[in-house]
């Protein structure tokens, strides 16, 4: 890997790993694929590699000092510095709301013979989790939305 394409400290990749055995009868995943299920009105785990919005994060942390050789060894895999706290995705609240609306719209479309999406949140009704969405709705002083 060239030095320009190597990940840098703080870089964050979305990643998932899934193993399928015995003609898809056994599925192993390192983490559940949690998504909003509008039909059940709750978040549920799915075994589905094709849900990149539900993949985990791999964040690159600073190299640890090798105490035996007194060298910085970037290839060492081991303990992560407990003082390195920059590991949360600052856009996660907006992403989870977008996913909630996306899955709600897909379900809404499947329920309507015309195959159309809802044009307002009110049309989605309880398919969308308004507790998540409400903080992202702006209300102007003139009542226009």
N, C-alpha and C positions, 0 to 999 in steps of 0.2 A: 504494500500500500504506500502510495506516495505521501510525503509529509503533509501536503495540502489537502488530501482527502481523509486523513486520520481524524477521528473525533477529538474534540477539544474538551477540556474540563468544563462541565456545565451543559454540554450538548445532551440533548434528550432525543432518543429514538423511540418510536412506537414499535413494539415487538410482541410476538406471540409464538408459542410452540405447542404443537398438538401432534400426538401420535395416535394413529388408528391401526387397530389390530383385528384379526379374525373377521375379515370382510365387514368392517365397520360395526362390529358388535361391541368392541371395547374401544373407548376413546380416553386418552390421557391428556390432560391439559395442565399446565403449570399454574393456571389461575382460571377461575370461572369467567365466562363472557357475560357480564351483567349488562342487560339492556332493559329499557322500559317496554313492558308488554301492555299495550292499551286494552286488549281484550280482558286481561286479568286485573287491570288497573294497579299494577305494581311492578317493581323491578324484579326480574327473574334471571337465573343463570341459564345460558344456552351453551351447547357444545356445537360450535360452528366457527370454523376458522375464517369465514368470510364476513366477519363483523369487525373491521379494523377500528371502528370507533370504540370498541370495547377492549381493545388490546391493552396490555400493560405498558409501562414505561421502563426504559433502560436509560439511566442517567450516568454519564461518565464523571467520576469523582477524581479528586487529585490523587497522584501516586503516593503510596506510603513509603516512608523511609525504611529500607531494609536494615534492621538493627544489627545484624551480624556483619554486613559488609560496609555499612555506613554510606550506601549508595541509594539514589532514587531509582527504583526499578519499576518502570511503568507496566511491565508485563506480569507483575505479581498480582495474583487474584487472592484476596483475603479480606481482612477487616477493612471496614470503611471508617474514615475519620468521623467520630461521633459529633464533632463540632461543625461538620459540613452540612448545613441545613437548607441549602438552596435546592430543594428537591421537589417542591410542589409546582404543578403546572398553574401559573397564574390565570390562564384562560379556562381552567376546568369548569368553573360555574357556568360560563357561557356555553361551553361545549355540551355539558350535560342537558342544558335547556334546549339547545338545538337538536340533540339526539331525541329528546322527549317529544318535541314537535314533529320531527321527521317520522318516527315510528307511529305516532298518532295519526299523521296524515296518510301514511301507507295503509293503516287499518281503516281509516275513514273511507278512503278510495275503494277498498275491497268490499265495503258494506253498501256502496251505492252503485246501482246498475248503470248509471251514466258514466262511471269511472272518473268522476271529477274529485278534485281535492277541495277541502274546506277553504273558504276565502277569509274566514275570521276565526279567532280563537273561540268565540262563542259557538260557532258551528261545531267545533271539535268537542265541545261540552266536557264531559268527565273522561274522555279518552286521553286528555292531556292532564298532567299533574300540575295544577295551578299553584300549588305551594312552591314549586320550583320556578315556574314561569313568572309569577306575580312580581318579584323584585326587578324584572327586566322590562316591565311594561311602563312606559312613560305616560304621564298624564299632564297635559298642558293646562294652564290656568283658564283657558277659554273652553275647556271641555272637548276639544277636538281630537283627543287621543294621545 
